[in-house]
Amino acid sequence: MAPRMPAEWWDVLRSSALLRGIGETTITRLAAVAREVSISAGDTLLSQGDEPDALYLVLRGDLEVALTNVAGDRVTLSVAGPGAVLGEMAVLLGGRRSSTVRATSDARLLRVARADALALLEDDEALVDRFNAIVQARLQRLQLASYVSGLFGPLRGEVLDEIEREVEWVSLPTGKVLFRQGDDAADGIYIVAGGRLRVVLEHPEGVERPLAEVGRGESVGEMALLGDGVRSATVYAVRDSELARLSREAFDRLMARHPTAMMQIARL
């Protein structure tokens, strides 16, 4: 154990998903720049929209991570316990806080200022890789939470867990066709997490008529899926796009478990 580091710190840091397997030198350096803070149950640690100044590692207690999505609904993303890292996305990527973190029990945390966190990353490639993996997973969950409510309505955390397990992420380069008019609808429904798609009607003489453009948070493919028919139009990317795909089988499973979602989709 590093000198002057509390035993509790050492145990939590070594077992954290972020730091597990990371060298002791980096852990010791992190502990040297960390400051312990305490908050009471019900207190807010971070607020969505705030400027980032630090990241946090949970020593004790539980904290709820939630956001208000584009529809104005509050969605619980996760509950963070000992060893969890909080606030890292805005610190590493810049921009404002993407979610609100509130203590659901009395909690103690280690606070690491943004400048200190960035300095640690400059010197440890393994730590950079670990952060990148965590940030990528968080970004995808944030995208889902922000946009699938357009299909499923307000989400609880456990429903978001189900959707996350069913979703396949698809990258679609500019100009690439997602599906063509007349194709079988069995490949599923797509939610645009980033980029832009164009929907066109193809005429036999080779002329296409634009019908719509689909942007972030909107979906394509649900009409044919609900009607058990073929694709009624051709859809392709007009910008590099990131899509969340639900296969027909995954869609049917979610509808069976959450039948009220069908009403939301029917309204769309």
N, C-alpha and C positions, 0 to 999 in steps of 0.2 A: 504493500500500500504506500502511496506517495506520502511524504511527510506533510503534516499539517492539514491533510485532506480528511474531512470527517468520513468515518467508515461507511455511513449511509450513502454519502455521495458516491463513493467508490463502487459500492455494490450496485447502485442504480445505473450509474454510467456504464459500467462494464456489461450489464444485462440489457441495456437499451438496444432496440433494433437498429438505431442509427450508429451506435458505437461498438456493437458486438464484433469482435475480431479486429478492431482498430488498435493500433499500437499504443502501449501505455504512455509513450511520450506525448502523443496528441491528447489523450485523456487528461494527463496531468496539466498540460498547457491550458486545456479548456477549463478545468477546475480552477486554475490560477486566475482566470479572468472572469469567472462566474460570481454572481452575487445571489445569495438566497433571499427569496421573497415569500411572504405568506399572504393568502387571501381567504376570506370567509365564505361559507356557503352562500350562494346567491350573488356574490360579487362578480363583476365583469373584468376579465383580464385584458381582452382585446376586443375592439369594436370594428365591425365591417366598415370600410371606408377610411379608417385611420391611416396615417403615415407610419411606416414601419421603423422602429428604432432598436428592436432587439428580438431574439428568439428565446424560447423557454424550453426547459426539460423538466418534466413532472417528477418530483421526488415522492410525494404522498398526496392522496386524494384523487377525486375524479372531476373532470371538466367536460362540459358539453360544447361541441363545435357545431355551430349552426350558421345558416345564411338566409338572407331574404333574396329569393330568386327573381327572375325577370317578370314573373306574374304577380309579384308582391307576396308570395307565400313564404312562410318560414319553414325551412327544411333542416332537420337534424342530420348532420353529416356523420358524426361519430361521437363516442365518449372516450376521452383520453385519460389513461391511468398512469401509474408509475412507469417511467422509462420513455414515455411518449414525448415527441418533439412538437412544439407549437409555434406558429408564426414564422416558420422558415421560408415559406414561399415568397412572401412580400420582401423579406430581407434579402433573399438571393436573386429574385427576378426583378425587383423594383416594383413600383406602383403601390397602390393602397391595399390595405388588408381586405382579403376576399371573404372573410367570415368573422363571426363573433364567437368569442370563447368565454363561457361563464362557468364558475365553480358550482358543482352540484353537492359538494361537501367541502369542509375546510381543507385547504390544500397548501402545500409548500412546493416551490419550484426554484430552479436555477435559472437566473436571467443572464444571457450573454449578449452584450451590446453588438450592434450590427457590424461595426468596424472590427471588433475582435473576432467575430465569426468569420468574416471575409478573410482576415489575416490567417486564421487557422486553415482555411480552404486552400490558400495559396501554397501551403507547405505540405499538404497531404493529399495525394492523388486518390488514395483509397477512400478518404472521407468525401471527396468530391463525387466519386462514383456512387457512394451510398446516398448522399443527398440527392443526386440526380434521380435515382430510382424512386426515392420517397416523393420527390416533387412531381415526377411523371404520374405516379399513382394518384396523388392528390389532385392534380390538374384534371385527370379524367373523371374522377369522382365529382369534382366541382362542376365540370361541364354537364355531367348527367343530372346533377341536382338542379342546375340552373335551367335546363332545357326540357327534360322529359316530363315536367309537370304540364307542359303544353298538351301532352297526350294523356297522362295519368292523373292530372289534377294534383292538389297538394299532397306531398309525400311525407310519410314517416320514415325514420331512419331504417327500420327493418325492411320496408318496401324498397327503398333505395338499394339496400344490400342485395335483395333478390334481383333487381334489374341489373345491377353491376355484374352479378354472376352470369347473367344471360347474354350480356352485350358483347359483341365483337367489334373492335375498332377497325375502320377501313380508311385508308388514305387514297384520295382520288385526285390525280394531277389535272391541271388545266387541260381541257379538251377531251378528257377521257369520258367515255359513255358509262353511266352507271347501269342503266337498263334501256332496252329499246321497246318501242311500241309493238305490241303483239307478243312480247316475251311472257313466259309463265311467271306468275306472281309468287311462286314458291320460295324465292330467295329472301323474302321478308320486307321489312319496313326500315327506313333510314331516317335518322335525326341528324340535322346539320349542327355540328359542334363548332365548326370554323369553315370559312370559305363561302362559296356561292354556287348554286346549281341553276341551270336553265331547263325549263320544261317546254317541249315543242311538240306539235302535231305534224307528223310526216305524211305528205300526200303522195299518191302513187307516181306522179310525174317527177318526184325528187325534190319538190319544194317543201320547206318546213315553215310552219306558222308558230311563232312564239306564243305561248300561253301564259307563262308566269316565270318569275325568278324566286328561288327559295334560299333564304338566308339563315343565319345563325338562330337556332332555337325552333326552326320550323321542320316539318317532316314531309317525306314523300314515300309513296308506295302503299299507304294504308287503304286507299280505295279498292285497288285490285285484291288486296289481302282480305278485306271484309266482304267483298262481293264474290270471292273465290273465282275471279276471272283472270283475264290476261291484262298486261300493262296497256293502259289506254293512251300513253304518250311516251316519248323518248326523253330521257333526262341525262344531261352531261354537265361537267364542271366548267364554269367560266372563270373560276379561280381555283388554285390548289385548295382542296377541301379535306376536312377531317369529319368522318361520319361515324355515328354509333348505329350499328346494325342489330336488329332483332330478327332472328329467323322466324319463319312461320311457326315452327314448333315452340320456340321460346315465347312468341307472342301468344299462342294459344294457351300455354301454361300460365302465363301471367294473367290472361283474361279469366281463366278458370278460378284462379285464387283471388282475383280482385275484379269481380264482375261490374262494379260501379265505374271502372275505368272505361268500359265499353260505351257508357253514356257520354263520357267526355269526348271520346273519339268520334262518336256519332255526331255530336254537336259540331266538331271541327269539319 
